[in-house]
Amino acid sequence: MTDVSYHSIDAPSMGGAGDVIVYGHWGRPVLVFPSESGSAHDFAANGMLDAVREHVDAGRIKLICVPSYDGSSWSAKHLSLSDRARAHSRYEDWIIWRVSPFIRDISGGRDDIATFGVSMGAFHAVLFALRHPHVFARAVGFSGNYNPVNWWSWGEESADSYFANPIQFVPGLSGGHLDYLRSRLFITLVVGSGSWEDSTGSNHSTRELAHLLGMAQIPHEMHVWGSEWPHDWSSWRAQAQIYLAGLGS
């Protein structure tokens, strides 16, 4: 039986606490972000745990599932783009200063934490790794749209929104941070070509980000699946068996 534990981690930046679920007893720690406005329960509820259970039970990967904060940040349409980005920073503080130390504590101090997510969760997985490669050495994103400007945005852009947008800030990376990204980080981008991958912007955005990562010489790979693979859990379960499970190899 898969080891499961439930935790409540203080989130002072968000005015409360966040419920975190851990699956597995050992292996590479993987921080799992849910899809838009999702909870820590969504990973298992949508069959993703079953898709990689053998690797979890074998101690190759340990999954740490967190809730989203999208309802107060990126999905809050009444907020301007800049205000959404500033709200996101409260979530970022919780992940970096509370959740990440917790992950290291339950993982024997390992420093090879990976991030993973689908749809908007893919955006979070990639953004956190690009901004904090000292914490996250690996990122895997399925069907992500990596440009918040395209998410019902309005209002003037700002430094906050710029540095929360990989499509904007990756071309401007330079110096020591870029050197560190090149030496430390590896990103896997996966997207299908079926229903809703175009209408969500995921197919185009994935290709665009892969191009920008290539121009910046940041190690990455992109896998584009065929037209029979939609923007949906059925695709992500199949992809998880390859790319999420592969984090434990």
N, C-alpha and C positions, 0 to 999 in steps of 0.2 A: 504494500500500500504506500502511496506517495506521502512523504512527510509534508504536513501543512501546519503553518503557525500563523496566528493573527496578532497584529500589533497596532497600537495607536501611538503615532509619533507627533509630539507637540509641533504646532505650526504657528508660532507667534506672529510671523509676518502675514499670515492669512487669518489671524484672529480665532484660532481654534486648534484642532488636531486633525491629522489625516490617518485614515485606516489603511494599513499596508498588509498584504498577504504574501507569505513566503512559501514557495513550493520547492522541496528538495532538501537534501542534507549536506551536499557538498557540490563542488564543481565551480566552474567559472560563474561569478555572479552576473546576472543580467537584469538590469533595471527596465521593467516593462511599463510603457506608457499606454493608456487606453486610447481608443478612438475618441472623437469629439464628445466632450462632456460625459465621458464614461467613468466607471468606477473600477476599483481594484478587483472586483468580482468578474468583470467582463471577459477576461482572458480565459478562465475556465468555463464560464457559461456559454461561450461561443465555440467550444471544442478545441481551442488552441492548446490547452494543457494536454488533452488526449493525443494531439498530433505529435507532441514531443515527449510524452510521458516516459518512454523507455530511456531517453537520455537523461531525464531528471532523476529517475529511480536508480540509474547506473552511476550517479554522482558526477556526470560530465558537466551539467549546468545546474545552477540554482537560480530560480526566478523570483524576483522581488517586484510585485505588482503594486503600483500606486494609483490613487485616484487622479482625475484631471482637475484643473482649475479653470477650464475654458469658459464656463458659464459666467465667471467674473472677469475674464480677460478677453481672449480672442473671439469668443462667441457672443460677447456683450455688444450687440449692434448699436445700442444707444451711445456707446463710447466712441470717441474718435480713435483713429489708428494709433496715435501717440499715447493716448490714455490706456488703450488696450495693452500696448507694449509695457507701459509703466506698471500696469496691474500684473502682467506676466512676471515682472521682476520679483514680485512677492512669492510667486510659486518657485521661481528659480532659487531664491534665498532658502526656501524650505528644502528643496532637493539637495542643494550643495552643502548647506550647513547642518541639516538634521538627518536627512535620509542617507546621504552618502557615508557619513561616519557610522551610521547604523549598519549599513551594508558591509563595511569593512570589519566591524566588530563581529558580525555573525559569519564572516568568511575567512577567519584566520588572518586578517590584515592584508588580504590580497589586494594588489593595486592594478588589476587587469579588468576592472568593471566594464561591462559592455552595456549599451543601451539598445532598446528595441521598441518599435511601435508600428501600428498600422494606421493609415489615413492621417488624421491630425496627430496621432501618436507618433507617426514617422517623422513629422516636422519636429516634434519635441526631441525625439531620439537623436536626430542629426544636429539640431541646433545646440543642444547641450554638449555634445561631443566637440563640435567646432569651437564653442566658447570656452569649454573646460577640458581640454585634452589631458591635463594633468590628473583629472579624476576619471575620465572615460576614455579608454584606449581604443574602443571599437564601437561602431554604431551600425545598426541594421534598420532600414526603413522600407516598409511595404506601401506602395500606392500613396505616397505623400505629395502634397502640394506645398512647396517650400517658399512661397512668396505671399506673405500676409497682405500685401497691397491688393491682391485679388480677392480678398475675403470681405466683401461688402464694406470696404473701407471708405472712410470719408475724413475730412480734416487734413490739416497740414502734416507732413512728415517731420520727423525730428531725429536727433541722435539716438533716442530710445528705440524708435521704430527701425532705424537703419541697422542697428546692431542686433536686432531680433529677426533680421531678414537675411538668410543665407544668400539669396539671389543677389542682394545688393552688396553685402559686405565681403563675400568671398573674393570678388575681383580686386578689392582694395587691400587685401591682406599683404603684409610685407614684414621684413625684419625678423626678430627673434621668434615672434608668435608663429609666423608662417614656417620658419625653420623647424620649430618644435612640432607643429602639425605634421609636417612631412616625415619627421622621424618617429613619431609616436602613434599617429592615428591611422585607422583603416576604416573606410565607410563602404557598406554594401547597400546599393539602391536596387529595389525590385519593383516592377510595375507590370500590369497586364495591358492587353490591348482590346479588352472586351467592354461590355456595357459599363457606363459611368466612369471609366478611366479617363475619357476625354472630357465629359461634362463637368467633372470635378476638377479638371485641370491637372490631374495627377500624371498622366502620360507625358504631356508637354513639360511640366515642371521637373519631373525626374530626369528627362533628357537634358534639360537646360542646366540643372545643377551638376549633372555628371560632366557636361562640357566645361563648366566653370571650374570644377575640381581638377579636371585634366589640365586646363590652362594654368592653374596654380600649382600643378604637380603635387597635389595632395593624393596619397594613395587611396584608390577606390576601385570598385567594380560596379557595373550596371548590368542587370538582367531584365530584358523585356520579354514577357511571356505573350503568347498568341491571343487571338481574338476570342478564344473560348474561355478566357480567364477574365471575369468581371471584377469590378471594385466591390468585393464582397468577401465574407468570411470563408466561403468555399475555396476561393483562390488562396487566401492567406493561410489556411490550414495546410494546403498542399505545399506552399512556399516555405512554411515554417519547418516542415520535415527536412528541408534541404539547408536553408540558410540560417535559421535559428538554431537548429540542432547542430549545425556545423561550428557554432561558437565553442562547443565543447571538445572539438578535435585538436 
